[in-house]
Amino acid sequence: MSERGVACRRRTGEDKISFLPDHLLCEILSDVPTKTAVMTSVLSTRWRNIWLCIPLLDLHTDDFPNFTAFASFISTFLDFSKGSSCLHKLKLDLNFGRRRPIQDISSESSSWDLAFARGYLDPYYLITMWIDIAATRKVQHLDIFLHPWNLKIIPLSIYTCETLVSLKLRNVSLADSEYVSLPCLKTLHLVDNTYASDALLEKLISSCPVLEDLTFVRKGNTEYDFDILRVRSQSLKSLVVVLNGKEWWYKACRVAVIDAPGLSYLSLQDKQLACYVISNLRSPDKVNIDISFEVDSDLANLIGSSKKSVVRSFFTMLSNVRDMTISQTTLEGIWLYLKHEQLPLFPYLIRLHAVLHNSDLGNLPNLLESCPNLKSIVLELKEFRKEGLLIFSSSVPECLRSSLEYVETRRPIGGVVSEIELVKYFLENSAVLKKFKMCLRRGRMNEESNILMELLRLRRCSPSCEVVVDLEELGEEACQSMKRYYNFF
């Protein structure tokens, strides 16, 4: 470009980005939602049709006044881009809960999709057709989210889409298929869907030879019954299983079979306790456990022996874990069914994040005894409702004597006696502790000072231990109130 041409464009105030080639502009617009990309069409004639060439469609029905406008927009896009062989991503978030799915369709519309819709007035057929088109155009990422109920809209062509890398489905029905092959699929998220059979779900998972990330969510409002969840994959690295709901809402999954030796992350959230069979789990980096063991102190004496076996067996299967987050609900089951017993050993556990109620703190040493090489523990403490001293066992867990280097409490300390005792327990017994981090509850200034001084006066077993005290964060209104109280104007 000549110097004269450059100077001319500078004088006219034209932006440099508009002179980039189309393929670069399309790449830029691919990184923003479709709604934002479309807005660029008003910038100038140069931008008017650029958005139609981007290889992705990311839309929400709430961005349109009705489904007719929504369908018209998608049809225009697909019509314009049908000369292209690729549609890299199709993401449709469809909310039919607050409006009629199809309103009167303008007779002036010439779109072939809407012409077909005039005869059927079936939005779900259109959605199925759009997904089928995406599959033929070598889609790589497909996200279909339906609200609030599931519908049979997924075409069988999805089961054999060789280019699909990521598939995320919510509230849809998956029909049976004799043949499933997804050779490139790495991410599979299945949330509140229905399946033709347990065998289809198993086939879908096992037909993804490079699958790395699987999320399976089954909530109580899903009208689907199944007995066995089978997850068998040699390539799987991350697995999230969520089984929520009430017994009277649905027939809960009773058995979950997990055979994925390469898992590095496992998250299980289960409110109705399936029987878990976890095999060949080598050494997962992190597990997140929030399982209800149907804790009921009145029933514990009646079914204690069988439940005790279930709890012990479950944690034995996870004995190789290195990093574990465990919920209060799960710990309550442990305390109830394995009380007065040594917990299963976790010899490789380095990091532990535990959610505890103050009434369970007396059981903490028992938990620490099962983690002989623990280096870091984060305690997320529930509200302290009871005063009084905590009574810890006289024996000091091995990890406190030899490995524990970091302790953090996630609840602001307000001066309750049991809180002070907890801090004292770790400071006085942790021989190699490097850092103890806690948060101090904001209150009257003299109270804060007294609590802080009491905490800092505690004897430390480790001479190199650093105590870090933060003040809890307050909202803007609370901060203004504090300023007025202390006359900080």
N, C-alpha and C positions, 0 to 999 in steps of 0.2 A: 504494500500500500504506500502511495506517495506521501511525502510530508504535507503536501497541500491538502490531500484527502483527509489526513488525520486532523489537521488544523481546522478544516471545515466542520468535521464532526464534533470537535471540542466546542466550537462556537455555537453549534445548534444544540448543545447540551445532551446529545444522545449518550445512552449508557453503553459501556463496553461489552457487558454481558450479552446484549442483544445481538452482537455480531459473532457470537460463537456458533459453530455448526450445529445443525439440528440434533445430531446424536448426543452431543455434550449437554444441550439444554434438556433433552429427554432424561438423561442420566441425573441431572440436578433435580428435575421434577419428580423423579422416581423416589426420592428420599423424603417427600412430603405427602400428606394425605391427599387423596384425589380432589376433595373439596377445595383445598388450597391451590392445587395445580390448576384447576379450572378457573380460579379467580385471576390467574395470570393472563387469561385470554383478553382481558380488558385493557391491558397495558398498551398494546399497539397492534397494528395489523400483523406485525412480525410474530407476535405471540398468539394470535387468534386460534390457530389449530395445532399448536405444538403439543398441548396436553393430550390430544387424541392419539398421539404416536407413542406415548409412554407404555411400557409393557406391564402395567399393573392397574388394578381397579380396587380401590379401598373405599367402601361406601356404607353408610348407615341410613336406614329408612327415616330416621328422625331429622335428617338433613333435607328432606323433601316434604312438600305439603300433603302428598298422598302417594299411594303406590303407583298410580298411573304415571306421575311425573318421574318417580324412581325407575319404573320399567322403561319409560321413554328414553331416559338418560342412558341406561345400560345398553339398550338396543342401538342407539345412535353410535355409541362408542364401539360396539362389536361390529356394526355395519361398516364403519369407517376403517377399522383395523383388520378386517377379515382377509386383506391381502397379506398380512403378516402371519408368519407361521408360529410365532411365540407369544404367549401371554404368561409372563413369569409369575404373577401373583394375582389371585382373585380373593378378596376378603369382603364378605357381605354380612353385615350385622342387621338382622331383620326383626323388627319389633312390630307385631301385629296386634298388640294388646290394647292400643288406644285409638285405632282408626279402622275403617272399613278397608279390607285388603285391596279391592279394586273399586274405583269409582268410575263414573261415566267416562268413556274413552272418546276423545275428540275424533270426529269423522274425518277431519283434515289430516290426521296422522297417516303417514305413508310407510312407517316402519313395519317390516315383515313380522317382527315379534308381536307388535300390538295388533296387527291385522289378525294374527292367529288368536290372540287373546280375546278379540271381539266375539269369536265364536264360542270360546270355552269359559271366559271370565275366570280363569283358574291361575292365580299367581304362582301356585306351587309347581304347576307344569312349566311355567316360564323359568322359575328358579332352577328346576331340574335341567332344562334345556341349556341355560347359561353355564351350568357346571359341566355339562357334556361338551359344550363348545370349548371350554377351558381345557378339558382333558385332551381334546383333539389338537389344541394349539400348544401342546407341550408345557402345560402349567407346572411350575415348580413349587409354589406355595398356595395352598388352598385352605381358607378359613371360612367356615359357615356357622354362624351363630343364630339360632332361632329363639324367639321369645313369644309367648311363654310356654308353648307346648311343642311336642315333637311331631314331625310330619314325614311322610315317606317321599323324600325328594332326591335322595342320593342315587344317581345312575350307576349301573354296573360298570361303566367304563372307568370309574375311579379305581376299581380293584386291579386294573391292569395298566395304569398310567405309569409308564417306564421313567418319565422325567420327574415325577413327584418327589420332592425332598422333604416337605413339611405338610402335614395334614392335621387340621384342627376342626373338630366337629362338636356342636353342642345342640342338644334337643332335636336330633334327627333319628330316623329309623334306617337301619341298614339291612337290606334284603339279603337273602342267602345267595351264594355264588359257588359254583363248583370249582372255579379257578381263581386264585388270588395271587398276584405277583407284583410286588412293589420293590424293585431292585435297588432304587436310589433313596428310599424313604429313611430319613434319620430322625425326624420328630413326629410323634403321633400323640395328640391330645384328644381324649374321648371323654366328654362331659355330659352326663345325663342323657345318653342316647339309649335307644332300644336296639336289640340285636335279634336276628332270626333264631339264633340258638347259641348256647355256650360254645359249641364247636366253631361257629363263625368267628366269634371273638378270638378264640385260640388260633384259628387259621390266619386271621388278619395280622396278629402279632408275629406269628412264626414265619409269615411270608415276607418279612422285611429283613433281609440278611445283614443290612448295615444299620439297623435301628439303634439309636443311642439314647433317645429321650422319650419316655413313655409316661403319660399322665392318664390315670383312669379315675373318674369321679362318678359316684353312684349315690344320689341323694334320695330322700324319702318320697319326693313327689314324682319320681319316675315310675311309670307303669310298666315295670319289667321285672320278671322274676328269673333268677338264675341261681344255680347251686354251687358252681365251681368257677373260680377265676384262675385261669392258668396263664402264667407268664413264663415262657421259655425262650431265652435269647442269649446267644453267646456274645453278641456285640453290645448289649444294653449297658449304658453307663449311669443313667439316672432313671429312677422309678418312683412315681408318686401315686399312691392309692388312697382314695378318700371314700369311705363307706359311712354315710351319715343317714339319719332318719330314725323314726320310731317303729317299733315292732309291729304296731297295728297298721302302719301305712304300707308296708311292703314286706315281702319275703326276703330277708337279708341273705347275702352271700354267706354260706356257712363254711366254705373251704377256699383258701387262697394258696395256690401252689406257685412258688417263686423259684425258678431255676435260672439264675443269671449270674454266673461266676464273676463277670467283669464289672459288676456294679460298684460305682464310687460314691453314689448318693442314693439313699433309700428313705422315703417319707411315708409313714403309715398313720392314717387318721381313721379310726374305726369306733363308732359309738355302739355297735352291736356285736363286737367280738367274733370275727370269723376265726376258724381254726387255721392257723398259719403253718405251712410247711415250707421252710426256707432251706434250700440245699445248695451246696457248692459255692457258698458265699465266701470268697477268699479273704479279702481285707478291705472292706469299704472305708472310704475316707470319712464319711459322715452319714449318720442316721438321725431321723427326726421321728420320735415315737409319741403318739397321742392316741392311746388305745384304752377303751373302757373294759375293764375286766369284770363288768357287771358288779361293781362294789356294793355290797349290802351286808352290813355287819350281822344282821339277824339271820341271813342265809349262810354266812361264812362257816358257821359251825356244822351246818347240814351238808354242804357241798365242798367243804374245805379241802378234802384230800384230792378230789378230781381237779378242782380249780388250781390248787397248788401245783399240780403236775403240769397244767397248761401254762401257767405263768413261768415256772422254772424252765420248761422246755423252750418257750418262746425266747427268753433272754439267753439261753445257752446257744441258740442258733445265731445270735448276734455277738458272740463272744470275741470276734476278731475286729470289732469296730474301733476306729481311732478317735472319732469325734461324735459325741452323742448329745442330742437335745431331747429331754424327756419331760412330759407334761405333769401337772399336778394330779390329774385323773389317773394316769398310769402309775405314778408313785403311790397313790392311795391304795391301788390294788396290790402293789408289792408289799406295802406295810401290812396290809390285812392278811394276805395269804402266805407270806413268807416271814412273818414276824417270828422273832426268836431263832431265826436260821441265818446262816451265812448265805448271802446272795450269790448267784452265779458269778464267776470270776471274769473280769474284763482286763486281761493282762496287757493289751495293746492300747487301751484307752488313754489318750493324752489330754483331750479337751472335753469338758462336761458342762452343759447348760441345763440346770434343773429349776423347774417351777415348783415352789414349795409354799405351803401354808405354815404359819408359825407353830401350829400344834404338831407339825411333823418334823420340826427341827431336831428333836431328840433322837430321831432315827437316822440323822445325817451321818454319824460315824459308821453305821452299818453299811451305808451306801459307799462311803469312802474306802472301807476295808476291801471292797470288791474291785477297787481301781488302784492297784499297787504302784502303778507308774504314772499316775495322773500329774500333769504339769499345770493345768489351768482349769479353774472352776468359776462359773458365773451363776450366782443364785438370784433368781427372780422371785422375790418374796411377796407373798400376799399380805393383806392388812394384818397388823398385829393387834389382836383384840384382847389378849389376855396379858396381864402383868404376871410377874413371878420369875423365878430363876429357871433357866434351862439346865436340865441335868444331863450332862454328857457322860459317856462311859469313861472310866479311868484309863483304859488302854488307848494309845494314840495310833491311828491308822498308819500303815507303812508309807503311804504317799506323803503324809505330812512330815515324816522323819527324813525322807530322802529325795523327793522329786517335785513336790508342789511349789511352783514359782509365782503363780498369779492367782489372786482371788478378787472377785468383784461382786458387790451386792447391788442389785438393780432397783431396790426400793429405798426412797429417802428415809434416813434414820431420824426419828423424832425424839429419841431419848428414853424409849421404853426399855425396861430392865433387860428383857430377853434379847433385844437388839444389841445392847452393849455386851451381853454375855456371848453372843455369836461372834462379834468382832474379837473379843478377848480370846475365845477358843482358838481361832486361826492364828492370831498374832503370837500367842504364848506356846503354841505347839508346832508351828511350821518352821522347821530348822533351816530350810534353804529358800524361804519365801523372799522374792525380790520386789513385789509390788502388791499392795492391798489398796483397792480403789473402792470408794464408797461415796454416797451422796447424802448431804445433810439437808434435812427439811427446813425450809424457811419458816421463821416464827418471830417471836420477839428477839431483839438483838442480844439481850443478856442471856436468854435461853440458848441461843445458838453458840455463844461463846463458852458457856458452861459445858454444853455437850461436847463441843470440839476439844476443850481442854481435857475433859475426862477421857476421850478417845485417844488423844495424843499421849496421855500419861501411861497408857497400858504398856506393860512390858512386852518386848519383842524377842522371840527366840532367835530370829535371824538378825544379825547385826547389820546386814546390808538391805534390810527391808525398807522400801519407800512407801509411805502412807499418803495417798492422794485423796483429798476431800473436795468434792464439788458441791456447790449450792444448787438445789433443784431449780429448774427453769420455771418461770412464771409467765402466764399470759400477760398481754398488755394491760388489761384492766387490773390484774393483781399487782403488777409492778407499780402502776399509778397509785394504787391503794397503799402499797408499802412506802412509797415516797412520801405520801401525805402523812402516814403514821410516824415516820422517822423525821419528818420535816426536811426531806431532801428536795428542796425547791431550787 
